[in-house]
Amino acid sequence: MVKIEAVIKPFKLTEVQEALVGAGVQGMTLTEVKGFGRQKGHVELYRGAEYRVDFVPKLLLVVVVPEARAGEVVEAIASAAHTGKIGDGKIFLSKVDDVLRIRTGEKGLQAL
């Protein structure tokens, strides 16, 4: 199994969610996060005054899928989240050794 963590722009959530459902993903976890990458934040103008936004709002999406489906799911996220502009986000993949569904006690792929 593979855990896929994707940091995306908030306004792309609906498109990414639809792409994941279309790819057969049955569940996901979503967290509102803030951070910065190479752009190091940006300057905005409010009522004539400039101020610096050091941490840009993003969403962190987490899904766990069978290893054989990881490539398809990553591609679905990447294509749906893509704008071509700086700050589109990143996708991280990690190996998951096991999973347990608390309610039923199921383990492994059956627990997904």
VENPEUR-V780286 format. One record per pair of residues at least 4 apart in sequence whose C-alpha atoms are under 7 Angstrom apart, sorted by the first residue. I is the first residue (numbers start at 1). J is the second residue. If there is no record, write none. Layout:
# VENPEUR-V780286
I/J + I/J
This chain:
# VENPEUR-V780286
1/64 + 1/65 + 1/66 + 1/67 + 1/95 + 1/96 + 1/97 + 2/64 + 2/65 + 2/66 + 2/67 + 2/70 + 2/93 + 2/94 + 2/95 + 2/96 + 3/62 + 3/63 + 3/64 + 3/65 + 3/93 + 3/94 + 3/95 + 3/96 + 4/62 + 4/63 + 4/64 + 4/91 + 4/92 + 4/93 + 4/94 + 5/60 + 5/61 + 5/62 + 5/63 + 5/91 + 5/92 + 5/93 + 6/60 + 6/61 + 6/62 + 6/90 + 6/91 + 6/92 + 7/58 + 7/59 + 7/60 + 7/61 + 7/89 + 7/90 + 7/91 + 8/58 + 8/59 + 8/60 + 8/81 + 8/88 + 8/89 + 9/58 + 9/59 + 9/88 + 9/89 + 10/58 + 10/59 + 12/16 + 12/81 + 13/17 + 14/18 + 15/19 + 15/80 + 16/20 + 16/77 + 16/80 + 16/81 + 17/21 + 18/22 + 19/23 + 19/76 + 19/77 + 19/80 + 20/24 + 20/25 + 20/73 + 20/76 + 20/77 + 21/25 + 21/26 + 23/73 + 27/63 + 28/61 + 28/62 + 28/63 + 29/61 + 29/62 + 29/63 + 30/59 + 30/60 + 30/61 + 30/62 + 31/59 + 31/60 + 31/61 + 32/58 + 32/59 + 32/60 + 33/57 + 33/58 + 33/59 + 33/60 + 34/55 + 34/56 + 34/57 + 34/58 + 35/55 + 35/56 + 35/57 + 36/40 + 36/41 + 36/54 + 36/55 + 36/56 + 40/54 + 41/53 + 41/54 + 41/55 + 41/56 + 42/52 + 42/53 + 42/54 + 43/50 + 43/51 + 43/52 + 43/53 + 44/50 + 44/51 + 44/52 + 45/49 + 45/50 + 45/51 + 46/50 + 65/69 + 65/70 + 66/70 + 66/109 + 69/73 + 70/74 + 71/75 + 72/76 + 73/77 + 74/78 + 75/79 + 76/80 + 77/81 + 78/82 + 81/88 + 82/88 + 83/88 + 98/107 + 98/108 + 99/107 + 99/108 + 99/111 + 100/105 + 100/106 + 100/107 + 100/108 + 100/111 + 101/105 + 101/106 + 101/107 + 101/111 + 106/110 + 106/111 + 107/111
